[in-house]
């Protein structure tokens, strides 16, 4: 009996200690965890955190065993946090701290310029890439840049269908993104693949 007690008591005590530890770790609910993560993981001068690169998604998944994307999307819809699409994930902010999104009208004005010229669909795409891209990048994300929404509002046409026709005609380069949402739009020859082709030709012909 003593031998059996010597084996079972430590196991039972360890089980209770682990259970107590898990209960202590799970004091935060999902909303509290997200808010605390934003406060503690952000780096000055930035007010938000990247859901993937900050380690937040992985930490949330390990802590709760649930999908962080579903929870943060719900919290954003409820106004308890703010989110902005960003390459590779989203940026998470406390309410009122996210950067202001330019409206479709503002993006249209950025593309058209101060003279407000009348541009064709093809010219609009070309000027959109030139005016919306941020250095050192040569392309723009069709969704996150606001281009698709601006094109749709300005012409009342499907931007995906039109840009696909431009690609087929060799007037535009596109590169799919890993997230599956949208594509990167480039002027002809300025996409990563085009540059690699030009570099290869240059080396061959040297």
C-alpha positions as protocol buffer text, in pm:
chain_id: "A"
residue {
  index: 1
  type: UNK
  ca { x: 0 y: 0 z: 0 }
}
residue {
  index: 2
  type: UNK
  ca { x: 278 y: 234 z: 91 }
}
residue {
  index: 3
  type: UNK
  ca { x: 450 y: 164 z: -238 }
}
residue {
  index: 4
  type: UNK
  ca { x: 127 y: 229 z: -425 }
}
residue {
  index: 5
  type: UNK
  ca { x: 67 y: 553 z: -233 }
}
residue {
  index: 6
  type: UNK
  ca { x: 421 y: 663 z: -301 }
}
residue {
  index: 7
  type: UNK
  ca { x: 351 y: 630 z: -672 }
}
residue {
  index: 8
  type: UNK
  ca { x: 0 y: 776 z: -688 }
}
residue {
  index: 9
  type: UNK
  ca { x: 26 y: 1073 z: -454 }
}
residue {
  index: 10
  type: UNK
  ca { x: 299 y: 1255 z: -648 }
}
residue {
  index: 11
  type: UNK
  ca { x: 110 y: 1188 z: -972 }
}
residue {
  index: 12
  type: UNK
  ca { x: -209 y: 1327 z: -822 }
}
residue {
  index: 13
  type: UNK
  ca { x: -29 y: 1628 z: -681 }
}
residue {
  index: 14
  type: UNK
  ca { x: 137 y: 1694 z: -1015 }
}
residue {
  index: 15
  type: UNK
  ca { x: -197 y: 1669 z: -1191 }
}
residue {
  index: 16
  type: UNK
  ca { x: -351 y: 1921 z: -952 }
}
residue {
  index: 17
  type: UNK
  ca { x: -54 y: 2153 z: -992 }
}
residue {
  index: 18
  type: UNK
  ca { x: -78 y: 2138 z: -1372 }
}
residue {
  index: 19
  type: UNK
  ca { x: -454 y: 2193 z: -1358 }
}
residue {
  index: 20
  type: UNK
  ca { x: -410 y: 2494 z: -1130 }
}
residue {
  index: 21
  type: UNK
  ca { x: -139 y: 2629 z: -1360 }
}
residue {
  index: 22
  type: UNK
  ca { x: -365 y: 2596 z: -1667 }
}
residue {
  index: 23
  type: UNK
  ca { x: -646 y: 2776 z: -1484 }
}
residue {
  index: 24
  type: UNK
  ca { x: -407 y: 3055 z: -1391 }
}
residue {
  index: 25
  type: UNK
  ca { x: -288 y: 3085 z: -1750 }
}
residue {
  index: 26
  type: UNK
  ca { x: -643 y: 3106 z: -1883 }
}
residue {
  index: 27
  type: UNK
  ca { x: -757 y: 3397 z: -1670 }
}
residue {
  index: 28
  type: UNK
  ca { x: -774 y: 3621 z: -1978 }
}
residue {
  index: 29
  type: UNK
  ca { x: -1072 y: 3589 z: -2208 }
}
residue {
  index: 30
  type: UNK
  ca { x: -1027 y: 3628 z: -2585 }
}
residue {
  index: 31
  type: UNK
  ca { x: -1099 y: 4002 z: -2593 }
}
residue {
  index: 32
  type: UNK
  ca { x: -867 y: 4074 z: -2300 }
}
residue {
  index: 33
  type: UNK
  ca { x: -592 y: 3867 z: -2461 }
}
residue {
  index: 34
  type: UNK
  ca { x: -615 y: 4058 z: -2790 }
}
residue {
  index: 35
  type: UNK
  ca { x: -618 y: 4401 z: -2625 }
}
residue {
  index: 36
  type: UNK
  ca { x: -328 y: 4312 z: -2398 }
}
residue {
  index: 37
  type: UNK
  ca { x: -133 y: 4170 z: -2693 }
}
residue {
  index: 38
  type: UNK
  ca { x: -170 y: 4496 z: -2888 }
}
residue {
  index: 39
  type: UNK
  ca { x: -49 y: 4699 z: -2590 }
}
residue {
  index: 40
  type: UNK
  ca { x: 246 y: 4475 z: -2506 }
}
residue {
  index: 41
  type: UNK
  ca { x: 368 y: 4362 z: -2850 }
}
residue {
  index: 42
  type: UNK
  ca { x: 363 y: 4692 z: -3037 }
}
residue {
  index: 43
  type: UNK
  ca { x: 688 y: 4879 z: -3089 }
}
residue {
  index: 44
  type: UNK
  ca { x: 716 y: 5255 z: -3076 }
}
residue {
  index: 45
  type: UNK
  ca { x: 635 y: 5463 z: -3274 }
}
residue {
  index: 46
  type: UNK
  ca { x: 386 y: 5212 z: -3418 }
}
residue {
  index: 47
  type: UNK
  ca { x: 41 y: 5193 z: -3259 }
}
residue {
  index: 48
  type: UNK
  ca { x: -53 y: 4850 z: -3394 }
}
residue {
  index: 49
  type: UNK
  ca { x: 87 y: 4499 z: -3431 }
}
residue {
  index: 50
  type: UNK
  ca { x: 109 y: 4267 z: -3730 }
}
residue {
  index: 51
  type: UNK
  ca { x: -105 y: 3961 z: -3664 }
}
residue {
  index: 52
  type: UNK
  ca { x: 159 y: 3723 z: -3802 }
}
residue {
  index: 53
  type: UNK
  ca { x: 501 y: 3888 z: -3775 }
}
residue {
  index: 54
  type: UNK
  ca { x: 447 y: 3994 z: -3412 }
}
residue {
  index: 55
  type: UNK
  ca { x: 383 y: 3631 z: -3316 }
}
residue {
  index: 56
  type: UNK
  ca { x: 29 y: 3715 z: -3206 }
}
residue {
  index: 57
  type: UNK
  ca { x: -157 y: 3459 z: -3419 }
}
residue {
  index: 58
  type: UNK
  ca { x: 61 y: 3170 z: -3308 }
}
residue {
  index: 59
  type: UNK
  ca { x: 44 y: 3277 z: -2941 }
}
residue {
  index: 60
  type: UNK
  ca { x: -336 y: 3309 z: -2955 }
}
residue {
  index: 61
  type: UNK
  ca { x: -373 y: 2969 z: -3118 }
}
residue {
  index: 62
  type: UNK
  ca { x: -150 y: 2808 z: -2854 }
}
residue {
  index: 63
  type: UNK
  ca { x: -327 y: 2982 z: -2564 }
}
residue {
  index: 64
  type: UNK
  ca { x: -688 y: 2916 z: -2667 }
}
residue {
  index: 65
  type: UNK
  ca { x: -661 y: 2639 z: -2926 }
}
residue {
  index: 66
  type: UNK
  ca { x: -890 y: 2839 z: -3158 }
}
residue {
  index: 67
  type: UNK
  ca { x: -857 y: 3038 z: -3480 }
}
residue {
  index: 68
  type: UNK
  ca { x: -734 y: 3395 z: -3406 }
}
residue {
  index: 69
  type: UNK
  ca { x: -857 y: 3526 z: -3742 }
}
residue {
  index: 70
  type: UNK
  ca { x: -1220 y: 3449 z: -3658 }
}
residue {
  index: 71
  type: UNK
  ca { x: -1194 y: 3614 z: -3317 }
}
residue {
  index: 72
  type: UNK
  ca { x: -1013 y: 3930 z: -3432 }
}
residue {
  index: 73
  type: UNK
  ca { x: -1258 y: 3965 z: -3724 }
}
residue {
  index: 74
  type: UNK
  ca { x: -1549 y: 3945 z: -3480 }
}
residue {
  index: 75
  type: UNK
  ca { x: -1391 y: 4194 z: -3240 }
}
residue {
  index: 76
  type: UNK
  ca { x: -1326 y: 4435 z: -3529 }
}
residue {
  index: 77
  type: UNK
  ca { x: -1689 y: 4400 z: -3645 }
}
residue {
  index: 78
  type: UNK
  ca { x: -1802 y: 4479 z: -3289 }
}
residue {
  index: 79
  type: UNK
  ca { x: -1578 y: 4787 z: -3275 }
}
residue {
  index: 80
  type: UNK
  ca { x: -1364 y: 4651 z: -2992 }
}
residue {
  index: 81
  type: UNK
  ca { x: -1048 y: 4665 z: -3203 }
}
residue {
  index: 82
  type: UNK
  ca { x: -959 y: 4799 z: -3547 }
}
residue {
  index: 83
  type: UNK
  ca { x: -782 y: 4611 z: -3823 }
}
residue {
  index: 84
  type: UNK
  ca { x: -620 y: 4707 z: -4151 }
}
residue {
  index: 85
  type: UNK
  ca { x: -520 y: 4465 z: -4427 }
}
residue {
  index: 86
  type: UNK
  ca { x: -145 y: 4433 z: -4462 }
}
residue {
  index: 87
  type: UNK
  ca { x: 94 y: 4212 z: -4654 }
}
residue {
  index: 88
  type: UNK
  ca { x: 103 y: 3866 z: -4494 }
}
residue {
  index: 89
  type: UNK
  ca { x: -184 y: 3929 z: -4250 }
}
residue {
  index: 90
  type: UNK
  ca { x: -348 y: 4230 z: -4087 }
}
residue {
  index: 91
  type: UNK
  ca { x: -247 y: 4511 z: -3854 }
}
residue {
  index: 92
  type: UNK
  ca { x: -440 y: 4516 z: -3525 }
}
residue {
  index: 93
  type: UNK
  ca { x: -508 y: 4840 z: -3337 }
}
residue {
  index: 94
  type: UNK
  ca { x: -692 y: 4958 z: -3029 }
}
residue {
  index: 95
  type: UNK
  ca { x: -1016 y: 5145 z: -3113 }
}
residue {
  index: 96
  type: UNK
  ca { x: -948 y: 5490 z: -3258 }
}
residue {
  index: 97
  type: UNK
  ca { x: -575 y: 5429 z: -3311 }
}
residue {
  index: 98
  type: UNK
  ca { x: -577 y: 5284 z: -3664 }
}
residue {
  index: 99
  type: UNK
  ca { x: -467 y: 5507 z: -3953 }
}
residue {
  index: 100
  type: UNK
  ca { x: -750 y: 5660 z: -4152 }
}
residue {
  index: 101
  type: UNK
  ca { x: -836 y: 5471 z: -4471 }
}
residue {
  index: 102
  type: UNK
  ca { x: -848 y: 5690 z: -4782 }
}
residue {
  index: 103
  type: UNK
  ca { x: -1191 y: 5677 z: -4941 }
}
residue {
  index: 104
  type: UNK
  ca { x: -1251 y: 5552 z: -5295 }
}
residue {
  index: 105
  type: UNK
  ca { x: -1306 y: 5914 z: -5403 }
}
residue {
  index: 106
  type: UNK
  ca { x: -973 y: 6020 z: -5252 }
}
residue {
  index: 107
  type: UNK
  ca { x: -793 y: 5737 z: -5431 }
}
residue {
  index: 108
  type: UNK
  ca { x: -961 y: 5834 z: -5759 }
}
residue {
  index: 109
  type: UNK
  ca { x: -831 y: 6189 z: -5714 }
}
residue {
  index: 110
  type: UNK
  ca { x: -481 y: 6056 z: -5643 }
}
residue {
  index: 111
  type: UNK
  ca { x: -494 y: 5864 z: -5970 }
}
residue {
  index: 112
  type: UNK
  ca { x: -649 y: 6140 z: -6182 }
}
residue {
  index: 113
  type: UNK
  ca { x: -430 y: 6417 z: -6042 }
}
residue {
  index: 114
  type: UNK
  ca { x: -519 y: 6777 z: -5961 }
}
residue {
  index: 115
  type: UNK
  ca { x: -617 y: 6853 z: -6321 }
}
residue {
  index: 116
  type: UNK
  ca { x: -888 y: 6587 z: -6298 }
}
residue {
  index: 117
  type: UNK
  ca { x: -834 y: 6465 z: -6657 }
}
residue {
  index: 118
  type: UNK
  ca { x: -1066 y: 6217 z: -6822 }
}
residue {
  index: 119
  type: UNK
  ca { x: -876 y: 5889 z: -6839 }
}
residue {
  index: 120
  type: UNK
  ca { x: -963 y: 5571 z: -7024 }
}
residue {
  index: 121
  type: UNK
  ca { x: -977 y: 5246 z: -6827 }
}
residue {
  index: 122
  type: UNK
  ca { x: -629 y: 5152 z: -6949 }
}
residue {
  index: 123
  type: UNK
  ca { x: -484 y: 5492 z: -6861 }
}
residue {
  index: 124
  type: UNK
  ca { x: -651 y: 5474 z: -6520 }
}
residue {
  index: 125
  type: UNK
  ca { x: -478 y: 5142 z: -6447 }
}
residue {
  index: 126
  type: UNK
  ca { x: -139 y: 5275 z: -6560 }
}
residue {
  index: 127
  type: UNK
  ca { x: -171 y: 5600 z: -6363 }
}
residue {
  index: 128
  type: UNK
  ca { x: -305 y: 5405 z: -6066 }
}
residue {
  index: 129
  type: UNK
  ca { x: 12 y: 5198 z: -6047 }
}
residue {
  index: 130
  type: UNK
  ca { x: 234 y: 5506 z: -6087 }
}
residue {
  index: 131
  type: UNK
  ca { x: 53 y: 5717 z: -5828 }
}
residue {
  index: 132
  type: UNK
  ca { x: -37 y: 5456 z: -5565 }
}
residue {
  index: 133
  type: UNK
  ca { x: 289 y: 5259 z: -5538 }
}
residue {
  index: 134
  type: UNK
  ca { x: 521 y: 5335 z: -5250 }
}
residue {
  index: 135
  type: UNK
  ca { x: 897 y: 5346 z: -5291 }
}
residue {
  index: 136
  type: UNK
  ca { x: 1095 y: 5123 z: -5321 }
}
residue {
  index: 137
  type: UNK
  ca { x: 809 y: 4901 z: -5447 }
}
residue {
  index: 138
  type: UNK
  ca { x: 730 y: 4904 z: -5817 }
}
residue {
  index: 139
  type: UNK
  ca { x: 382 y: 4758 z: -5793 }
}
residue {
  index: 140
  type: UNK
  ca { x: 58 y: 4796 z: -5598 }
}
residue {
  index: 141
  type: UNK
  ca { x: -173 y: 4548 z: -5431 }
}
residue {
  index: 142
  type: UNK
  ca { x: -502 y: 4548 z: -5619 }
}
residue {
  index: 143
  type: UNK
  ca { x: -709 y: 4531 z: -5299 }
}
residue {
  index: 144
  type: UNK
  ca { x: -506 y: 4683 z: -5015 }
}
residue {
  index: 145
  type: UNK
  ca { x: -405 y: 4988 z: -5221 }
}
residue {
  index: 146
  type: UNK
  ca { x: -773 y: 5067 z: -5277 }
}
residue {
  index: 147
  type: UNK
  ca { x: -730 y: 5041 z: -5655 }
}
residue {
  index: 148
  type: UNK
  ca { x: -1004 y: 4783 z: -5718 }
}
residue {
  index: 149
  type: UNK
  ca { x: -1263 y: 4979 z: -5524 }
}
residue {
  index: 150
  type: UNK
  ca { x: -1166 y: 5305 z: -5695 }
}
residue {
  index: 151
  type: UNK
  ca { x: -1179 y: 5149 z: -6044 }
}
residue {
  index: 152
  type: UNK
  ca { x: -1518 y: 4992 z: -5973 }
}
residue {
  index: 153
  type: UNK
  ca { x: -1662 y: 5320 z: -5846 }
}
residue {
  index: 154
  type: UNK
  ca { x: -1517 y: 5535 z: -6125 }
}
residue {
  index: 155
  type: UNK
  ca { x: -1613 y: 5313 z: -6420 }
}
residue {
  index: 156
  type: UNK
  ca { x: -1882 y: 5087 z: -6270 }
}
residue {
  index: 157
  type: UNK
  ca { x: -1692 y: 4792 z: -6418 }
}
residue {
  index: 158
  type: UNK
  ca { x: -1513 y: 4486 z: -6283 }
}
residue {
  index: 159
  type: UNK
  ca { x: -1143 y: 4575 z: -6231 }
}
residue {
  index: 160
  type: UNK
  ca { x: -1038 y: 4209 z: -6225 }
}
residue {
  index: 161
  type: UNK
  ca { x: -1187 y: 4141 z: -6568 }
}
residue {
  index: 162
  type: UNK
  ca { x: -1030 y: 4454 z: -6719 }
}
residue {
  index: 163
  type: UNK
  ca { x: -681 y: 4407 z: -6572 }
}
residue {
  index: 164
  type: UNK
  ca { x: -687 y: 4042 z: -6684 }
}
residue {
  index: 165
  type: UNK
  ca { x: -746 y: 4163 z: -7043 }
}
residue {
  index: 166
  type: UNK
  ca { x: -452 y: 4403 z: -7011 }
}
residue {
  index: 167
  type: UNK
  ca { x: -232 y: 4118 z: -6893 }
}
residue {
  index: 168
  type: UNK
  ca { x: -337 y: 3905 z: -7193 }
}
residue {
  index: 169
  type: UNK
  ca { x: -249 y: 4197 z: -7422 }
}
residue {
  index: 170
  type: UNK
  ca { x: 94 y: 4235 z: -7260 }
}
residue {
  index: 171
  type: UNK
  ca { x: 7 y: 4578 z: -7122 }
}
residue {
  index: 172
  type: UNK
  ca { x: 28 y: 4479 z: -6754 }
}
residue {
  index: 173
  type: UNK
  ca { x: 213 y: 4233 z: -6532 }
}
residue {
  index: 174
  type: UNK
  ca { x: 48 y: 4065 z: -6233 }
}
residue {
  index: 175
  type: UNK
  ca { x: 187 y: 3846 z: -5957 }
}
residue {
  index: 176
  type: UNK
  ca { x: -50 y: 3641 z: -5735 }
}
residue {
  index: 177
  type: UNK
  ca { x: -3 y: 3691 z: -5360 }
}
residue {
  index: 178
  type: UNK
  ca { x: 27 y: 3406 z: -5110 }
}
residue {
  index: 179
  type: UNK
  ca { x: -280 y: 3512 z: -4911 }
}
residue {
  index: 180
  type: UNK
  ca { x: -493 y: 3451 z: -5219 }
}
residue {
  index: 181
  type: UNK
  ca { x: -661 y: 3791 z: -5181 }
}
residue {
  index: 182
  type: UNK
  ca { x: -589 y: 4018 z: -5474 }
}
residue {
  index: 183
  type: UNK
  ca { x: -277 y: 4042 z: -5690 }
}
residue {
  index: 184
  type: UNK
  ca { x: 22 y: 4271 z: -5729 }
}
residue {
  index: 185
  type: UNK
  ca { x: -9 y: 4496 z: -6036 }
}
residue {
  index: 186
  type: UNK
  ca { x: 301 y: 4614 z: -6227 }
}
residue {
  index: 187
  type: UNK
  ca { x: 371 y: 4810 z: -6541 }
}
residue {
  index: 188
  type: UNK
  ca { x: 503 y: 4585 z: -6821 }
}
residue {
  index: 189
  type: UNK
  ca { x: 852 y: 4454 z: -6746 }
}
residue {
  index: 190
  type: UNK
  ca { x: 860 y: 4597 z: -6392 }
}
residue {
  index: 191
  type: UNK
  ca { x: 733 y: 4287 z: -6211 }
}
residue {
  index: 192
  type: UNK
  ca { x: 982 y: 4055 z: -6037 }
}
residue {
  index: 193
  type: UNK
  ca { x: 961 y: 3802 z: -6320 }
}
residue {
  index: 194
  type: UNK
  ca { x: 1017 y: 4064 z: -6587 }
}
residue {
  index: 195
  type: UNK
  ca { x: 1325 y: 4195 z: -6409 }
}
residue {
  index: 196
  type: UNK
  ca { x: 1470 y: 3846 z: -6376 }
}
residue {
  index: 197
  type: UNK
  ca { x: 1416 y: 3787 z: -6748 }
}
residue {
  index: 198
  type: UNK
  ca { x: 1590 y: 4110 z: -6840 }
}
residue {
  index: 199
  type: UNK
  ca { x: 1880 y: 4033 z: -6607 }
}
residue {
  index: 200
  type: UNK
  ca { x: 1916 y: 3684 z: -6756 }
}
residue {
  index: 201
  type: UNK
  ca { x: 1919 y: 3821 z: -7112 }
}
residue {
  index: 202
  type: UNK
  ca { x: 2176 y: 4081 z: -7016 }
}
residue {
  index: 203
  type: UNK
  ca { x: 2407 y: 3817 z: -6871 }
}
residue {
  index: 204
  type: UNK
  ca { x: 2365 y: 3589 z: -7172 }
}
residue {
  index: 205
  type: UNK
  ca { x: 2437 y: 3867 z: -7422 }
}
residue {
  index: 206
  type: UNK
  ca { x: 2734 y: 4019 z: -7236 }
}
